[in-house]
Amino acid sequence: MKNILFVCTGNTCRSPMAEAIFNNIQNGNAFARSAGLFSAEGSRAAENASRVLAENKIQLEHRSKQLVEEDLESASYVFTMTRAHKEMLMDKYPAAADKIFTLKEYVKGPEGNIDIVDPFGGNIHTYRETFQEMKSLIEKLSLD
């Protein structure tokens, strides 16, 4: 079974939403977790992230988690939300570089903007846009 790791900054908005979307779509065929590069351990997901997931009937039981090396080691693929996240991971964990991609880069290729905008602090509309973008990308993931 493929184990996917989604990584963002604080592990309260993008990566937990991506984890929940992925696990909802895969329905047990693959499994995702999430972590943050600069997380405060144990924080709840952002209120608007939870709200948007609930609107889409996607369950989320989440507490933020700081990324540790073991997270990378157990992952088949690591999908970051931005190029900066990817570069930080590749610099710190060069042995895992072959499985680290931005989510958008993996699905659409390396050209153009490969970042997913951080909705942190934004209104519900901003979170809905981020949700839709990530859902569209995750639906197109091919994990062969």
C-alpha positions in Angstrom: 0.0 0.0 0.0 1.3 3.5 -0.9 1.9 5.8 2.1 1.7 9.5 1.2 2.9 12.4 3.2 1.6 15.9 2.7 3.7 18.7 4.0 3.0 22.4 4.5 4.1 25.1 7.0 2.1 24.7 10.1 0.0 21.6 9.4 -3.3 23.3 10.2 -4.6 24.2 6.7 -3.3 22.8 3.5 -1.7 19.5 4.4 -4.5 18.3 6.7 -7.0 19.2 4.1 -5.0 17.3 1.4 -4.6 14.3 3.8 -8.4 14.2 4.4 -9.2 14.6 0.7 -6.7 11.9 -0.3 -7.9 9.4 2.3 -11.6 10.1 1.3 -10.9 9.5 -2.4 -8.6 6.5 -1.9 -11.0 4.8 0.5 -8.4 2.5 2.0 -6.4 1.8 -1.3 -3.6 4.1 -0.2 -3.1 6.1 3.0 -2.0 9.7 3.6 -0.7 11.5 6.7 0.4 15.1 7.0 3.0 17.1 8.9 4.4 20.7 9.0 7.8 22.1 8.7 7.1 24.7 11.5 4.2 23.1 13.4 3.1 23.6 17.0 2.4 20.1 18.1 -1.2 19.2 18.8 -3.0 22.2 17.3 -6.4 21.7 15.8 -6.9 22.2 12.1 -7.9 25.8 11.2 -11.6 26.4 11.7 -12.2 27.2 8.0 -10.3 24.1 6.9 -12.5 21.9 9.1 -15.6 23.8 7.9 -14.8 23.3 4.2 -14.1 19.6 4.7 -17.4 19.2 6.5 -19.3 21.0 3.7 -17.9 18.4 1.4 -18.8 15.5 3.8 -15.1 14.7 4.5 -14.1 13.6 8.0 -11.1 15.2 9.7 -9.7 14.1 13.0 -6.5 16.2 13.2 -3.8 17.4 15.5 -0.8 19.2 14.0 2.5 17.4 13.8 6.0 18.6 13.3 7.8 16.7 10.5 10.5 14.3 11.6 12.8 12.2 9.5 10.9 9.0 10.1 7.9 10.5 8.4 9.9 10.8 5.2 11.4 7.4 5.5 8.0 5.7 5.7 6.5 7.6 2.9 6.2 6.4 -0.7 5.8 9.9 -1.9 6.1 13.3 -0.2 4.0 16.1 -1.6 4.7 19.6 -0.5 2.5 22.7 -1.0 5.2 25.0 -2.3 8.6 25.0 -4.0 10.1 26.5 -0.9 8.8 23.5 1.2 10.2 21.1 -1.3 13.6 22.8 -1.3 13.8 22.9 2.5 13.1 19.2 2.6 15.5 18.3 -0.1 18.2 20.4 1.6 17.7 18.8 5.0 16.9 15.2 3.7 18.8 14.7 0.5 18.5 10.9 0.7 14.7 11.3 0.2 14.9 13.8 -2.7 13.7 11.2 -5.3 10.3 11.1 -3.6 9.7 14.7 -2.8 7.6 16.8 -5.2 5.2 19.7 -4.9 1.7 18.4 -5.3 1.0 20.6 -8.3 4.4 19.8 -9.9 3.7 16.0 -9.7 0.3 16.3 -11.3 0.9 19.1 -13.8 4.7 19.1 -14.4 7.4 21.5 -13.3 6.6 24.4 -15.5 4.9 27.5 -14.2 3.6 28.2 -10.7 3.8 25.0 -8.7 2.7 26.5 -5.4 -0.7 26.1 -3.6 -1.5 29.4 -1.9 -1.7 29.3 1.9 -5.3 30.1 3.0 -4.1 30.7 6.6 -6.0 33.7 8.0 -8.2 33.9 5.0 -12.0 33.9 4.8 -14.1 30.8 4.0 -14.0 31.6 0.3 -10.2 31.4 0.3 -10.3 28.0 2.0 -12.9 26.8 -0.5 -10.7 27.8 -3.4 -7.7 26.0 -1.8 -9.8 23.0 -1.2 -11.1 22.8 -4.8 -7.5 23.3 -6.2 -6.2 20.5 -4.0 -9.1 18.2 -4.7 -8.7 18.6 -8.4 -5.0 17.8 -8.2 -5.5 14.8 -5.8 -8.1 13.3 -8.1 -5.5 13.3 -10.9 -2.7 11.7 -8.8 -1.3 8.6 -10.4 0.8 6.7 -7.9 2.4 3.9 -10.0 
